[in-house]
Amino acid sequence: MEDSPTTRSGAVDYRLRPDGVDVVGWSCPADGYSSAVVAFACPLCGERMVDAMFDGLGTVWSFTTILVPSPSRPDPYTLAYVDVDNGPRLVVDVSEAEAPNLRVDARVELYIDKNGRASAAVAPRGAHE
């Protein structure tokens, strides 16, 4: 993996780059299973996992807006499950400004917000296809 700065959001590490972030992870060379949390053996086949880097682009699998107040977040707040391209599924924040644009199957780009949380921004139509 490249020697670039990394940051942690939740249990997932992200490599920072000038134009976005990559997800640091592991993948199985035998069956393609991927993980963003430490995994030494593939849970599907038992094969040894290898280091992998996944581009910070993906597709929204599902999302929800949470209305219950939280001491560490403004309310309401939105979370999305994002299927990272050729990688794992992650839970990420969605900014209040981005939430109205979100939909299932929307293309998104991951970034680290000002609070250090992994977040998703809806990619412009036709971007990254």
C-alpha positions as CSV (number, residue, x, y, z in Angstrom):
1,M,0.0,0.0,0.0
2,E,1.2,3.5,-0.7
3,D,2.7,5.6,2.1
4,S,0.0,8.2,2.2
5,P,-1.7,9.7,5.3
6,T,-4.5,7.6,6.7
7,T,-7.4,8.4,9.1
8,R,-9.8,6.2,11.0
9,S,-13.6,6.6,11.0
10,G,-15.3,4.1,13.2
11,A,-13.5,0.8,12.6
12,V,-12.4,1.6,9.1
13,D,-9.2,3.1,7.9
14,Y,-9.1,5.5,4.9
15,R,-6.1,6.6,2.9
16,L,-6.3,10.3,2.1
17,R,-5.4,11.5,-1.4
18,P,-5.6,15.0,-2.9
19,D,-8.8,14.1,-4.9
20,G,-10.6,11.9,-2.3
21,V,-10.1,8.8,-0.2
22,D,-9.5,5.1,-0.6
23,V,-10.8,2.5,1.7
24,V,-8.0,0.4,3.3
25,G,-9.0,-3.3,3.5
26,W,-8.4,-6.9,2.8
27,S,-9.6,-9.3,0.1
28,C,-9.7,-13.0,-0.6
29,P,-7.7,-14.0,-3.7
30,A,-9.7,-17.2,-4.0
31,D,-13.3,-15.9,-4.1
32,G,-13.1,-12.0,-4.0
33,Y,-14.7,-11.6,-0.6
34,S,-13.7,-8.1,0.8
35,S,-13.6,-6.5,4.2
36,A,-12.8,-3.1,5.6
37,V,-12.0,-4.4,9.0
38,V,-9.1,-6.6,9.8
39,A,-9.6,-10.1,8.5
40,F,-6.8,-12.7,8.4
41,A,-8.9,-15.5,6.9
42,C,-11.8,-15.4,4.5
43,P,-15.0,-16.3,6.3
44,L,-16.3,-18.0,3.1
45,C,-13.5,-20.3,2.2
46,G,-10.8,-20.0,4.9
47,E,-8.1,-18.7,2.5
48,R,-5.6,-16.1,3.8
49,M,-6.8,-12.5,3.1
50,V,-4.4,-10.1,1.4
51,D,-4.0,-6.3,1.8
52,A,-6.2,-4.4,-0.6
53,M,-7.1,-0.7,-1.4
54,F,-10.6,0.2,-2.6
55,D,-11.4,3.4,-4.5
56,G,-13.7,5.7,-2.5
57,L,-16.6,5.3,-5.0
58,G,-19.7,3.3,-4.6
59,T,-23.4,2.8,-4.8
60,V,-26.0,3.4,-2.1
61,W,-27.5,0.1,-1.0
62,S,-29.8,1.6,1.6
63,F,-30.1,4.7,3.8
64,T,-32.1,6.0,6.8
65,T,-32.6,9.3,8.6
66,I,-32.4,9.0,12.3
67,L,-34.7,11.4,14.3
68,V,-33.6,10.4,17.8
69,P,-31.3,13.0,19.4
70,S,-27.7,11.9,20.0
71,P,-25.2,13.8,22.2
72,S,-22.5,13.4,19.5
73,R,-24.6,14.3,16.4
74,P,-27.0,16.9,15.3
75,D,-30.5,15.6,14.7
76,P,-31.8,14.5,12.4
77,Y,-28.9,12.7,10.8
78,T,-28.7,10.4,7.8
79,L,-26.6,7.2,7.5
80,A,-26.1,5.2,4.3
81,Y,-25.0,1.7,3.5
82,V,-22.6,2.1,0.5
83,D,-21.4,-0.8,-1.6
84,V,-17.8,0.3,-2.4
85,D,-16.9,-0.5,-6.0
86,N,-15.2,-4.0,-6.0
87,G,-15.1,-3.8,-2.2
88,P,-17.0,-4.1,1.1
89,R,-20.3,-2.5,2.2
90,L,-19.8,0.3,4.6
91,V,-22.0,2.5,6.8
92,V,-21.2,6.2,6.3
93,D,-22.7,9.6,7.2
94,V,-24.6,11.7,4.8
95,S,-24.5,15.5,5.3
96,E,-27.7,17.4,5.8
97,A,-27.1,19.1,2.4
98,E,-26.6,15.8,0.6
99,A,-29.5,13.9,2.2
100,P,-32.3,15.2,-0.1
101,N,-30.3,14.0,-3.1
102,L,-29.8,10.5,-1.8
103,R,-31.6,7.5,-3.3
104,V,-31.0,3.8,-3.5
105,D,-28.6,3.0,-6.4
106,A,-27.2,6.6,-6.3
107,R,-23.5,6.8,-7.2
108,V,-21.6,8.4,-4.3
109,E,-18.0,9.4,-3.5
110,L,-16.7,8.9,0.0
111,Y,-14.8,11.7,1.8
112,I,-13.8,12.5,5.4
113,D,-16.0,15.4,6.8
114,K,-14.8,18.1,9.2
115,N,-15.7,16.0,12.2
116,G,-13.4,13.1,10.9
117,R,-16.4,10.9,9.9
118,A,-16.5,9.0,6.7
119,S,-19.3,10.6,4.6
120,A,-20.9,10.1,1.2
121,A,-21.6,12.8,-1.4
122,V,-23.8,12.1,-4.4
123,A,-21.6,12.0,-7.5
124,P,-22.6,14.1,-10.4
125,R,-24.7,12.3,-13.0
126,G,-22.5,10.2,-15.3
127,A,-19.4,10.6,-13.1
128,H,-17.3,7.5,-12.5
129,E,-19.4,5.2,-14.7
